[in-house]
Amino acid sequence: MVFVVSDEVTTKHGGPCMVVTGFASGMVECRWYDGYGVQREAFREDELIPGGRSNGCEEA
């Protein structure tokens, strides 16, 4: 699947709703708010699925 900046995503195993913020070294960079601050992490594209509450995202 191809993601673009501003897409909402989550990992295949569940977790927070994240926003795609960029791409680097073959990884998808994501950010999310965990209730205390903004977190960021990079994931392989095959670890992610389109997000949104209707698709199982957990709210922080």
Sequence and secondary structure as in RCSB ss.txt:
>XXXX:A:sequence
MVFVVSDEVTTKHGGPCMVVTGFASGMVECRWYDGYGVQREAFREDELIPGGRSNGCEEA
>XXXX:A:secstr
    TT EEEETT  B EEEEEEETTEEEEEEE SSSEEEEEEEGGGEEE SGGGT B  
